[in-house]
Amino acid sequence: MRAVDIIHKKRNGGSLTSEELSYLIRGYCHGDIPDYQMSAWAMAVFFRGMNARETADLTLAMAQSGDQVDLSAIQGIKVDKHSTGGVGDKTTLIVGPLVAACGIPVAKMSGKGLGHTGGTIDKLESIAGFQTELTKEQFFSQVNTNGLAVVGQSGNMTPADKKLYALRDVTATVESIPLIASSIMSKKIAAGADAIVLDVKTGSGAFMKTVDEAEVLAQAMVDIGTEVGRQTAALISDMDQPLGYAIGNALEVQEAIDTLHGRGPEDLTRLCVALSAHMVVLGGKADSLEEAELLLRDKLASGEALDKFRALVAAQGGNPAVADDPGLLPQAPVVIPVVAKQGGYVQRIDAEKLGLAAMVLGAGRATKDAAIDYAVGLTLRLKVGDRVHAGDTLAAVHARSDGDIASQVVSRILEAYTISDQEVSVSPLLLSVVT
Ligand code: URA
């Protein structure tokens, strides 16, 4: 087999066999196929696409390129959840304990944040003492005992995806549905869950700018799951504005705790319950989404979900009292209000701009190994559709000091808000479901 023939075949619109795709991925990982050939292949896929069988074969080849987690030591149906990424997305911190409270084992591997979207691992590490590196035995035993553990991804999972993603990033081939779908699903499959629930974001703060595009991506991922024997469901949710009101690691943990207390923002609570309901049905703990939602609302109201969060924090080295005392989380020394210059209605909030503003404060990292400041970030006071008067506080900046960086962030926030004279209708948060 030769890479050039495979590129030629795809360039001319042919379908690649499973052997050809394995040959490419193996050769690329071992350094036998150079970047320039893989780039040409990625561009051919970008223009010619791949059918469902090819996409599933590519996904499996990538999933098998490194460590694969065997979760069979954990009892029960393991259901994983993945979000395509968004600003203020702290759903894992809520969904994990909520689903675990329903008796579904949650063995979660999460990533660190890069760029303007945050990672669950960074958020949890903002709790003093919280350890996200566990041995395999500790991880399995904690899930079997407490029903829930969250760890960082193993260094050698899906190396093919790491390499290919970096290449796509610099060859204008990121926005290809089969390449995105196989990249995400290869990681989920390697992580070992029996069933997968996906939260596919759409809107200004997301990869997929329209609902139609998001549905095509969701369908591609659900098809892969079906092809490889993992039950998969996808929710399409709005990311035209940040989720909830908090952006920044400790601030998001606080908002997640508030939500587990039953006093969280409505959008965040609704999305978490909807995602959890799909997990509960796939995990076999309810026969319908309606039944699952009732169960989940009960777990929130009874405090059982919050108890699971406390148990998670305690088991991984943090102080569980953080669930009742926000003062135990890192606090930014300076809080600066961002004041509206004109009245009207909030028409738009550019999620990506706010994510970048939080990053400038130190809440995110621009490079893989950069240090982050857990305390800093933004809290929004007004969201899309809200009435605003000149002089009202739109948001607050939680900063290390009130110097140049904080004033730059204030300007960025003012730019991110669009205020209109007309009343604004709010688009629905949950847009569709693909199964
Ligand atoms: N997220 C991923 O993990 N991979 C992609 O290709 C795009 C988003």
Residues whose N, C-alpha, C, O or C-beta is under 5 A from the ligand:
A	BS01	URA	V174 L179 I180 S183 I184
